[in-house]
Amino acid sequence: MKLTLRVWRQKNADAEGAMSTYEVDGISPDMSFLEMLDTLNEELILKGEDPVAFDHDCREGICGACSLVINGDAHGPERTTTCQLHMRSFRDGDTIDIEPWRAAAFPVVKDLVVDRSAFDRIIQAGGYITAPTGAAPEAHATPVPKPDADFAFEHAECIGCGACVAACPNGAAMLFTSAKVNHLNVLPQGAPERETRVLDMVAQMDAEGFGGCTLAGECATACPKGIPLMSITNMNKEWLRATRKAGKR
């Protein structure tokens, strides 16, 4: 396959960025999208040019590091992570636009790399449980109803990639935050911090400068792990419950 790539290039957070055009040839349909970018970078290095910087780590759709907007879609045309997107999703002769996540809370570091430490600070605000240290407890010591376990596992699948933010027209982080709140709040192990968790994590999310949620639904459509939109609705209920309880103290 021969492709025309229009890639966002930006030297650093303070520099002005622009789209640069590159031609790549000999691309196999079985290559992943990141392997295609590797091929481009090899050619750039051989020419003595600066390679395109982009985030990646496991390349198995697990870590959430890869983060590209491809032809206007977070992670590209398939509902998967960028590293699991293959070039057979494109056709010979295509022009592909490649950009970083676009959100005020995700400033560009270089080229296609953005700073997603805002997510880390949201987790630090309440994405944990209080548990005594020592030997592992008996597996059946704390029974968890099957529906609650399924609900927790569904939300724990969030890999924190940020596609929800990139896809949202408002740049909101409600789907990410709700996934992290819900997967702990439904479990008995998360009960001690149930109210403070949702209040603190939502407050930190707002402090990071993410946009407001209007339930447009683009976040759930783009999520490679299928976190449902109802996750946000459930977190809103948790937040209202915690707010009312805090007001009575």
C-alpha positions as CSV (number, residue, x, y, z in Angstrom):
1,M,0.0,0.0,0.0
2,K,1.1,3.6,-0.7
3,L,-0.3,6.2,1.6
4,T,-0.2,9.9,2.2
5,L,0.2,10.9,5.8
6,R,-0.7,14.3,7.2
7,V,0.9,14.3,10.7
8,W,0.7,16.9,13.4
9,R,4.3,18.1,14.2
10,Q,5.0,20.3,17.2
11,K,8.5,20.7,18.8
12,N,7.3,21.3,22.3
13,A,4.3,22.6,24.4
14,D,5.2,26.2,23.7
15,A,5.9,25.9,20.0
16,E,3.3,26.4,17.3
17,G,2.3,23.1,15.5
18,A,1.3,22.3,12.0
19,M,0.4,19.4,9.8
20,S,3.3,17.9,7.8
21,T,2.8,15.6,4.8
22,Y,4.7,12.4,4.2
23,E,4.5,9.6,1.7
24,V,5.0,6.0,2.7
25,D,5.1,3.0,0.4
26,G,5.3,-0.8,0.9
27,I,2.9,-0.8,3.8
28,S,1.4,-4.3,4.5
29,P,-2.3,-4.5,5.3
30,D,-1.2,-6.8,8.2
31,M,0.8,-4.1,9.8
32,S,-0.6,-2.3,12.9
33,F,-1.0,1.4,12.7
34,L,1.9,1.9,15.0
35,E,4.1,-0.4,12.9
36,M,3.2,1.8,9.9
37,L,4.4,4.9,12.0
38,D,7.6,2.9,12.8
39,T,8.2,2.5,9.1
40,L,7.7,6.3,8.6
41,N,10.1,7.0,11.4
42,E,12.8,4.7,10.0
43,E,12.6,6.6,6.8
44,L,12.8,9.9,8.5
45,I,15.8,8.9,10.6
46,L,17.7,7.6,7.5
47,K,17.1,11.1,6.0
48,G,18.5,12.8,9.1
49,E,15.1,14.2,10.1
50,D,13.4,14.2,13.5
51,P,11.1,11.1,13.9
52,V,7.5,11.6,14.8
53,A,7.0,11.3,18.6
54,F,4.0,9.2,19.6
55,D,2.9,7.4,22.8
56,H,3.0,3.5,22.9
57,D,3.9,0.8,25.4
58,C,2.4,-2.7,25.4
59,R,1.0,-2.6,21.9
60,E,-1.6,-5.2,23.0
61,G,-4.6,-2.9,23.7
62,I,-4.0,-3.2,27.5
63,C,-2.0,-0.2,28.8
64,G,-3.9,2.7,27.3
65,A,-0.7,4.5,26.2
66,C,-1.4,4.9,22.5
67,S,-3.5,7.9,21.8
68,L,-4.1,9.2,18.2
69,V,-6.9,10.9,16.4
70,I,-7.0,9.3,13.0
71,N,-9.1,11.0,10.3
72,G,-11.0,12.8,13.0
73,D,-11.8,9.6,15.1
74,A,-10.2,8.8,18.4
75,H,-8.1,5.6,17.8
76,G,-9.4,5.5,14.2
77,P,-12.2,3.9,12.2
78,E,-12.5,0.7,14.3
79,R,-13.6,0.4,17.9
80,T,-10.2,-0.6,19.3
81,T,-7.0,1.0,20.5
82,T,-4.6,2.5,18.0
83,C,-2.1,-0.3,18.5
84,Q,-4.7,-2.9,17.6
85,L,-5.8,-1.0,14.5
86,H,-4.5,-2.6,11.3
87,M,-3.7,-1.1,8.0
88,R,-6.3,-3.4,6.3
89,S,-8.8,-0.8,7.6
90,F,-7.4,1.6,5.0
91,R,-7.1,1.4,1.2
92,D,-4.1,1.9,-1.1
93,G,-3.8,5.6,-2.0
94,D,-5.6,6.8,1.1
95,T,-4.7,10.1,2.8
96,I,-4.7,9.7,6.5
97,D,-4.7,12.7,9.0
98,I,-3.0,11.9,12.3
99,E,-3.4,14.2,15.3
100,P,-2.9,14.1,19.1
101,W,-5.8,14.1,21.6
102,R,-7.4,17.5,21.5
103,A,-8.4,18.8,25.0
104,A,-7.3,21.7,27.2
105,A,-6.5,19.3,30.0
106,F,-4.2,17.2,27.7
107,P,-1.5,19.7,26.6
108,V,0.8,18.6,23.7
109,V,4.3,17.6,24.9
110,K,5.7,16.9,21.4
111,D,4.1,16.0,18.1
112,L,1.5,13.3,18.9
113,V,2.3,13.0,22.6
114,V,0.1,14.6,25.1
115,D,0.3,15.0,28.9
116,R,-2.4,12.9,30.5
117,S,-1.3,13.3,34.1
118,A,-4.6,15.0,34.8
119,F,-6.0,11.4,34.9
120,D,-3.4,10.4,37.4
121,R,-4.5,13.2,39.7
122,I,-8.1,12.2,39.4
123,I,-7.2,8.7,40.5
124,Q,-5.0,10.0,43.4
125,A,-8.1,12.0,44.6
126,G,-10.1,8.9,45.4
127,G,-9.3,5.8,43.2
128,Y,-8.3,3.6,46.1
129,I,-9.7,1.6,49.0
130,T,-8.7,1.4,52.6
131,A,-7.4,-2.1,53.4
132,P,-5.3,-3.5,56.2
133,T,-1.9,-4.8,55.2
134,G,-0.6,-8.3,55.8
135,A,-1.5,-11.7,54.5
136,A,-4.1,-12.0,51.7
137,P,-7.6,-12.4,53.2
138,E,-9.7,-15.6,52.6
139,A,-11.2,-15.3,49.1
140,H,-14.7,-16.0,50.4
141,A,-14.5,-13.8,53.5
142,T,-16.4,-10.9,51.7
143,P,-19.2,-12.2,49.5
144,V,-19.9,-10.0,46.5
145,P,-23.2,-10.6,44.6
146,K,-22.7,-11.7,41.0
147,P,-24.5,-8.6,39.5
148,D,-22.2,-6.3,41.5
149,A,-19.1,-8.2,40.5
150,D,-20.1,-8.0,36.9
151,F,-20.8,-4.3,37.2
152,A,-17.4,-3.7,38.8
153,F,-15.5,-5.8,36.2
154,E,-17.2,-4.0,33.4
155,H,-16.1,-0.6,34.7
156,A,-12.6,-1.8,35.7
157,E,-11.9,-2.5,32.0
158,C,-11.2,1.2,31.5
159,I,-7.5,1.6,30.5
160,G,-7.4,5.3,30.9
161,C,-6.4,6.0,27.3
162,G,-8.4,9.3,27.1
163,A,-10.3,8.5,23.9
164,C,-13.5,9.5,25.7
165,V,-12.1,13.0,26.2
166,A,-10.7,13.3,22.7
167,A,-14.1,12.2,21.2
168,C,-16.2,14.5,23.4
169,P,-17.2,17.8,21.8
170,N,-16.8,19.4,25.2
171,G,-13.6,17.7,26.2
172,A,-15.3,16.1,29.2
173,A,-13.7,13.3,31.3
174,M,-17.0,12.0,32.9
175,L,-16.8,8.6,31.3
176,F,-13.3,8.0,32.6
177,T,-14.1,9.3,36.1
178,S,-17.4,7.5,36.3
179,A,-15.7,4.2,35.4
180,K,-13.1,4.6,38.2
181,V,-15.8,5.7,40.7
182,N,-18.3,3.0,39.9
183,H,-16.0,0.0,39.8
184,L,-15.0,0.7,43.5
185,N,-18.2,2.1,44.9
186,V,-20.2,-1.0,44.0
187,L,-17.9,-3.3,46.0
188,P,-18.0,-3.8,49.8
189,Q,-14.2,-3.1,49.8
190,G,-14.9,0.4,48.5
191,A,-17.7,1.2,50.9
192,P,-15.7,3.2,53.5
193,E,-14.8,5.9,50.9
194,R,-17.9,5.7,48.9
195,E,-19.1,9.3,49.5
196,T,-15.7,11.0,49.7
197,R,-14.5,9.1,46.6
198,V,-17.1,10.5,44.2
199,L,-17.0,14.0,45.7
200,D,-13.2,14.2,45.6
201,M,-12.7,12.7,42.2
202,V,-15.4,14.9,40.6
203,A,-13.9,17.9,42.2
204,Q,-10.4,17.1,40.9
205,M,-11.8,16.4,37.4
206,D,-13.4,19.9,37.4
207,A,-10.1,21.4,38.8
208,E,-8.2,19.9,35.9
209,G,-10.2,22.0,33.4
210,F,-12.1,19.2,31.6
211,G,-15.3,20.4,29.9
212,G,-18.8,19.8,31.1
213,C,-20.7,16.7,30.2
214,T,-23.9,17.1,28.1
215,L,-24.4,13.3,27.5
216,A,-23.6,13.6,23.8
217,G,-22.6,10.0,23.9
218,E,-19.4,10.3,21.7
219,C,-17.3,9.1,24.6
220,A,-19.0,5.7,24.9
221,T,-18.9,5.3,21.1
222,A,-15.1,5.9,21.0
223,C,-14.3,3.9,24.1
224,P,-12.2,0.8,23.0
225,K,-13.3,-1.1,26.1
226,G,-17.0,-0.4,25.8
227,I,-17.6,1.5,29.0
228,P,-21.4,2.3,28.7
229,L,-22.9,5.8,28.8
230,M,-25.0,4.7,31.8
231,S,-21.8,4.7,33.8
232,I,-22.1,8.6,33.9
233,T,-25.7,8.4,35.0
234,N,-24.8,6.1,37.8
235,M,-22.0,8.3,39.0
236,N,-24.3,11.3,39.0
237,K,-26.6,9.4,41.3
238,E,-23.7,8.6,43.6
239,W,-22.6,12.2,43.6
240,L,-26.1,13.5,44.5
241,R,-26.3,10.9,47.2
242,A,-23.0,11.9,48.6
243,T,-23.7,15.6,48.4
244,R,-27.0,15.2,50.3
245,K,-25.4,13.0,52.9
246,A,-22.5,15.6,53.4
247,G,-25.1,18.4,53.8
248,K,-26.7,16.6,56.7
249,R,-23.5,16.4,58.7
